[in-house]
């Protein structure tokens, strides 16, 4: 059940009406939302619903055992056991075929590999996200961030809550479970904010992302040898805009839907292409994942507390695993490795200038690095470095990625960039520079309109998006993760 469909609209409006009719009865209200979440997930494939329920029940029971254990050793043992089962589940469904084919390929370098047919189980929708939610529940209970005793029903809803179930944002148990302990208050809902998020998310996905995908990105990445340098370059820029609008559009809709139901999700994107360094980029891109990797992987590995060399190693390992989390392919590992390298080089670069600040004769270079000109130069360099990574992320193989890179130097006019494509490409990239105060001002202004006028404006906006968008609705990119 995709967000930009009539089926989802009918489903959500039904859930919204019933949920608010039950808000005075918190346990029944939460039970209904849990049932609705299972219906939402089962709409894709009912056969994988037991997996979602099983992971949820398992993590809830282990979380209870962690809280009830009286010794630190016992709590750690339960944590390790719980995380191991969650990761084993993720590994089986997502990485079995990848590991086997990689081993057979390595074997083939030294001799004929055995003839083994490798079958990959059908990847459950959103498995990476609900497994990460289960791990967050265990880790937050172990660290004492979840202070109230975990209720099994609340744990089930936390893992399976339908707005974020398929593609995030990744919620923290320590931030979401307390919301379940408080009765919903219809007077506290920022309805105008929710509508703006939903309409904006639909526009980014249905109009910008889908148009860039169908008219620019997919043609070039399917047969790059058929296009010249300008088309290829614009397709690379187009994919940067497409994946941003696709994923941030999904999370905007998810945040808006949750807000209408009375729940607050964390912000997941904050104009990432305005970043001037790799660290800032990851503070703005997929914020819930980057902070999850930081808190549950980078810090436990030692972070920056065990020396400079270990810091670089931890950065690289975290980003390599983050790349592998995105998909069972070496191109994703390469993407993660590139970003790990960017982060390590930026740390070295920053350290170099810290030392130069205390040495005579280097003042002009230090002042230049602090200037607005350098900041804009850094933004441009970083954006193109990120685009290099996106080529590996988008390409189905290294061969295809290098074909795309190879076409960048080929002469040829831009044949794919029509007026509408150029406009949505501009909006997808330049729209991130829109000041947040504009959105806030519009939300306030919208609140002054009569309810009938707001409803009419919403209907007109949705109808316009339907007219402007290409025929059909492509799945969100992050559904495959």
DAPE-V420204 format. One record per residue. SS is DSSP state (helix for helix, strand for strand, loop for the rest). PHI is phi in radians with two decimals (none if undefined). OMEGA is omega in degrees with one decimal (* if undefined). Layout:
BEGIN
SS,PHI,OMEGA  SS,PHI,OMEGA
END
This chain:
BEGIN
loop,none,-177.8  loop,-1.47,-179.4  loop,-0.99,-174.7  loop,-1.44,179.7  loop,-2.32,176.9  helix,-1.12,-179.6  helix,-1.02,-179.9  helix,-1.18,179.8  helix,-1.03,178.9  helix,-1.16,178.5  helix,-1.05,-175.4  helix,-1.17,179.4  helix,-1.09,176.8  helix,-1.14,179.0  helix,-1.07,-179.0  helix,-1.05,-178.4  helix,-1.15,-177.8  helix,-1.20,-178.2  helix,-1.06,-179.2  helix,-1.30,174.1  helix,-1.28,-177.4  loop,-1.91,-171.0  loop,-1.12,178.2  loop,-1.31,179.5  loop,-2.10,-169.0  helix,-0.92,-176.2  helix,-1.19,177.3  helix,-1.18,177.9  helix,-1.01,-178.9  helix,-1.19,177.5  helix,-1.08,178.4  helix,-1.15,178.8  helix,-1.10,177.3  helix,-1.13,177.7  helix,-1.07,178.6  helix,-1.09,178.8  helix,-1.13,178.1  helix,-1.20,175.4  helix,-1.11,178.7  helix,-1.01,-179.1  helix,-1.25,-179.5  helix,-1.16,177.7  loop,-1.03,177.9  loop,-1.35,-178.4  loop,-2.82,-177.4  helix,-1.11,-175.9  helix,-1.17,179.3  helix,-1.70,177.5  helix,-1.09,176.5  helix,-1.03,177.4  helix,-1.13,178.5  helix,-1.05,-179.8  helix,-1.13,-178.8  helix,-1.09,178.2  helix,-1.09,-179.0  helix,-1.14,-179.7  helix,-1.11,-179.0  helix,-1.05,-178.0  helix,-1.15,177.9  helix,-1.14,179.9  helix,-1.19,178.8  helix,-1.16,177.0  helix,-1.05,176.9  helix,-1.10,179.0  helix,-1.14,177.7  helix,-1.08,-179.6  helix,-1.17,-175.7  helix,-1.49,-178.4  loop,-1.18,-174.2  loop,-1.62,-178.8  loop,-2.03,178.7  helix,-1.10,-179.6  helix,-1.11,-179.5  helix,-1.15,178.5  helix,-1.09,179.6  helix,-1.18,179.0  helix,-1.10,177.5  helix,-1.12,178.5  helix,-1.08,-178.4  helix,-1.07,179.7  helix,-1.11,-179.4  helix,-1.14,179.9  helix,-1.14,179.8  helix,-1.08,179.3  helix,-1.15,179.3  helix,-1.08,-179.2  helix,-1.20,177.2  helix,-1.12,177.1  helix,-1.10,178.0  helix,-1.07,-179.1  helix,-1.10,-179.0  helix,-1.10,-174.9  helix,-1.31,-170.9  helix,-1.80,-169.2  helix,-2.15,-177.9  helix,-1.02,-177.9  helix,-1.12,-179.4  helix,-1.08,-179.4  helix,-1.16,-178.6  helix,-1.15,179.9  helix,-1.16,177.5  helix,-1.17,178.1  helix,-1.15,179.1  helix,-1.16,177.8  helix,-1.15,177.8  helix,-1.15,177.5  helix,-1.06,-178.3  loop,-1.13,177.1  loop,-1.28,-177.3  loop,-1.94,-179.5  loop,2.91,-179.7  loop,-1.11,-179.3  loop,-1.30,176.4  loop,-1.14,179.9  loop,-1.44,-178.9  loop,-2.16,174.9  loop,-1.46,-177.8  loop,-1.78,178.9  loop,-1.91,178.7  loop,-1.79,177.0  loop,-1.11,177.6  loop,-1.01,-175.9  loop,-1.27,177.5  loop,-1.08,-178.8  loop,-1.07,175.9  loop,1.20,-174.8  helix,-1.06,-180.0  helix,-1.10,-176.7  helix,-1.30,-177.2  helix,-1.31,172.8  helix,-1.20,177.7  helix,-1.13,175.5  helix,-1.12,178.8  helix,-1.09,178.9  helix,-1.15,177.9  helix,-1.06,178.2  helix,-1.07,-179.6  helix,-1.14,-176.9  helix,-1.16,-179.4  helix,-1.18,175.3  helix,-1.18,179.7  helix,-1.12,-178.5  loop,-1.44,178.6  loop,1.38,179.8  loop,-1.39,172.6  loop,-1.71,-170.5  loop,-1.54,178.7  loop,-1.43,177.4  loop,-1.00,-177.9  loop,-1.29,172.9  loop,-1.59,-176.7  helix,-1.04,-179.5  helix,-1.09,178.4  helix,-1.18,178.3  helix,-1.10,179.0  helix,-1.10,-179.1  helix,-1.22,178.7  helix,-1.03,-178.3  helix,-1.25,-168.6  helix,-1.86,-174.8  loop,-0.93,-163.1  helix,-1.12,-178.8  helix,-1.04,-177.1  helix,-1.84,-168.5  helix,-1.12,-170.1  loop,-1.51,-174.6  loop,-2.56,175.2  loop,1.45,4.8  loop,-1.14,-179.5  loop,-1.32,-178.2  loop,-1.53,172.5  loop,-1.62,178.6  helix,-1.01,-177.1  helix,-1.18,179.8  helix,-1.82,-176.8  helix,-1.63,-178.3  helix,-1.03,176.5  helix,-1.06,177.3  helix,-1.17,179.5  helix,-1.25,-178.8  loop,-1.48,-176.6  loop,-1.97,179.0  loop,-1.18,-178.9  loop,-1.11,179.2  loop,-2.13,-176.8  helix,-1.10,-178.8  helix,-1.36,-178.0  helix,-1.73,-176.3  loop,-1.41,175.2  loop,-1.52,-174.4  helix,-1.09,-179.0  helix,-1.09,177.3  helix,-1.07,-179.5  helix,-1.10,179.6  helix,-1.10,179.0  helix,-1.11,178.2  helix,-1.10,-177.2  helix,-1.16,-179.9  helix,-1.14,178.0  helix,-1.09,178.0  helix,-1.12,177.2  helix,-1.09,180.0  helix,-1.11,-179.3  helix,-1.11,-178.5  helix,-1.36,-169.5  helix,-1.27,-175.7  helix,-1.63,-172.9  helix,-1.24,-174.7  helix,-1.09,-177.6  helix,-1.14,179.8  helix,-1.17,177.9  helix,-1.10,-178.8  helix,-1.12,-171.8  helix,-1.35,-172.5  helix,-1.81,-176.2  helix,-2.35,-170.3  helix,-1.28,-175.5  helix,-1.08,177.5  helix,-0.99,-177.2  helix,-1.24,-177.3  helix,-1.33,175.1  helix,-1.43,-180.0  loop,-2.39,-175.9  helix,-1.05,-178.5  helix,-1.17,-179.8  helix,-1.55,-174.0  loop,-2.24,179.3  loop,-1.52,-173.7  helix,-1.12,-177.3  helix,-1.16,177.6  helix,-1.06,-178.6  helix,-1.15,179.5  helix,-1.07,-179.1  helix,-1.19,175.7  helix,-1.18,176.6  helix,-1.14,174.8  helix,-1.06,-179.4  helix,-1.08,179.6  helix,-1.22,176.0  helix,-1.04,178.1  helix,-1.26,-177.8  helix,-1.09,-175.3  helix,-1.19,175.9  helix,-1.12,-177.6  helix,-1.19,179.3  helix,-1.13,-174.3  helix,-1.36,178.8  helix,-1.20,175.0  helix,-1.10,177.3  helix,-1.04,-175.7  helix,-1.20,175.0  helix,-1.09,178.2  helix,-1.12,179.6  helix,-1.07,179.8  helix,-1.12,179.2  helix,-1.13,178.8  helix,-1.11,178.6  helix,-1.09,-179.7  helix,-1.11,177.6  helix,-1.15,177.3  loop,-1.48,176.5  loop,1.72,-177.9  loop,-2.12,-177.3  loop,-1.89,175.6  loop,-1.82,177.6  loop,-1.30,175.2  loop,-1.17,-174.7  loop,-1.94,178.4  loop,-2.45,179.4  loop,-2.51,177.7  loop,0.84,-173.1  helix,-1.12,-177.4  helix,-1.39,171.5  helix,-1.60,-178.4  loop,-1.18,-179.0  loop,-1.90,176.4  loop,-2.66,-175.1  helix,-1.04,-179.9  helix,-1.13,178.1  helix,-1.15,178.2  helix,-1.00,-177.6  helix,-1.35,169.6  helix,-1.46,-177.2  helix,-2.02,-176.5  loop,-1.74,176.8  loop,0.73,-170.4  helix,-1.02,-177.9  helix,-1.15,177.4  helix,-1.34,-177.2  helix,-1.09,177.4  helix,-1.27,175.7  helix,-1.09,179.0  helix,-1.09,179.1  helix,-1.12,-172.3  helix,-1.37,-173.5  helix,-1.86,178.0  helix,-2.28,-176.4  helix,-1.10,179.4  helix,-1.12,177.0  helix,-1.07,176.3  helix,-1.25,-179.3  loop,2.15,178.2  loop,0.97,179.1  loop,-1.88,-174.3  loop,-1.58,-171.6  loop,-2.10,176.9  loop,1.72,-173.4  helix,-1.17,-178.7  helix,-1.08,178.6  helix,-1.14,177.2  helix,-1.07,179.3  helix,-1.11,178.6  helix,-1.12,179.4  helix,-1.14,177.0  helix,-1.05,-177.5  helix,-1.13,-179.3  helix,-1.12,179.2  helix,-1.07,-178.0  helix,-1.28,175.6  helix,-1.09,178.3  helix,-1.20,175.2  helix,-1.11,175.9  helix,-1.15,179.5  helix,-1.14,176.6  helix,-1.04,-177.7  helix,-1.22,-179.4  loop,-3.11,-178.7  loop,-1.50,178.7  loop,-2.75,-178.5  helix,-1.20,176.4  helix,-1.13,177.1  helix,-1.23,176.5  helix,-1.10,177.6  helix,-1.08,177.0  helix,-1.04,178.1  helix,-1.12,178.4  helix,-1.11,176.7  helix,-1.05,-179.0  helix,-1.21,173.5  helix,-1.09,177.5  helix,-1.13,178.1  helix,-1.02,-178.9  helix,-1.14,-179.3  helix,-1.17,180.0  helix,-1.12,178.5  helix,-1.11,176.9  helix,-1.10,178.7  helix,-1.10,178.9  helix,-1.06,179.6  helix,-1.14,178.6  helix,-1.11,179.0  helix,-1.06,-177.8  helix,-1.29,173.4  helix,-1.07,179.2  helix,-1.24,-179.2  helix,-1.19,-179.9  helix,-1.06,-177.2  loop,-1.67,-178.1  loop,-2.00,-179.0  loop,-1.25,176.2  loop,1.66,-177.6  loop,-1.83,-176.2  helix,-1.03,-179.9  helix,-1.05,179.7  helix,-1.16,178.8  helix,-1.15,179.3  helix,-1.13,179.0  helix,-1.08,-180.0  helix,-1.15,179.5  loop,-1.59,-175.2  loop,-1.49,176.8  helix,-1.15,179.4  helix,-1.06,178.9  helix,-1.16,-179.0  helix,-1.08,177.5  helix,-1.21,176.0  helix,-1.07,179.6  helix,-1.12,178.4  helix,-1.07,-178.4  helix,-1.15,179.3  helix,-1.09,-178.7  helix,-1.15,179.9  helix,-1.03,-179.7  helix,-1.25,174.6  helix,-1.12,177.2  helix,-1.11,179.0  helix,-1.12,175.2  helix,-1.03,177.1  helix,-1.09,-179.4  helix,-1.12,177.5  helix,-1.07,177.3  helix,-1.15,179.8  helix,-1.11,-176.5  helix,-1.44,-174.5  loop,-1.21,-179.6  loop,-1.42,-180.0  loop,-2.75,176.0  helix,-1.14,-179.8  helix,-1.05,179.0  helix,-1.15,179.5  helix,-1.06,-178.4  helix,-1.28,171.8  helix,-1.12,178.0  helix,-1.08,178.5  helix,-1.05,-178.1  helix,-1.16,-179.7  helix,-1.38,-176.4  loop,-1.13,-179.0  loop,-1.66,-177.3  loop,-1.53,179.3  loop,-1.23,178.9  loop,2.82,-178.5  loop,-1.30,176.9  loop,-1.41,-176.4  loop,-1.66,-174.4  loop,-1.67,-171.7  loop,-1.56,173.0  loop,-1.47,178.6  helix,-1.01,179.0  helix,-1.07,179.6  helix,-1.14,178.5  helix,-1.08,-179.0  helix,-1.14,-177.8  helix,-1.24,175.3  helix,-1.11,177.5  helix,-1.09,-178.9  helix,-1.12,-178.4  helix,-1.14,-178.8  helix,-1.70,-175.7  helix,-1.29,179.9  helix,-1.05,179.5  helix,-1.24,179.4  helix,-1.55,179.2  loop,-1.15,-178.9  loop,-1.06,-179.3  helix,-1.12,-179.3  helix,-1.15,177.0  helix,-1.13,178.9  helix,-1.12,-179.9  helix,-1.13,179.3  helix,-1.14,179.8  helix,-1.17,176.9  helix,-1.09,178.2  helix,-1.13,179.9  helix,-1.10,179.2  helix,-1.07,179.7  helix,-1.15,179.8  loop,-1.48,-178.3  loop,-1.31,172.7  loop,-1.10,-177.5  helix,-1.01,-179.6  helix,-1.12,179.8  helix,-1.18,178.0  helix,-1.14,177.7  helix,-1.09,178.5  helix,-1.14,178.8  helix,-1.10,178.0  helix,-1.09,-179.6  helix,-1.09,179.2  helix,-1.12,-179.5  helix,-1.10,179.6  helix,-1.13,178.7  helix,-1.11,179.2  helix,-1.12,178.2  helix,-1.10,178.4  helix,-1.09,-179.7  helix,-1.26,-175.7  helix,-1.31,-176.1  loop,-1.27,176.0  loop,-1.10,178.7  loop,-1.15,-179.5  loop,1.46,-179.9  loop,-2.16,178.3  loop,-1.30,176.7  loop,-1.08,175.5  loop,-1.15,-176.9  helix,-1.00,-173.0  helix,-1.38,174.2  helix,-1.08,-176.2  helix,-1.34,-177.3  loop,-1.78,*
END
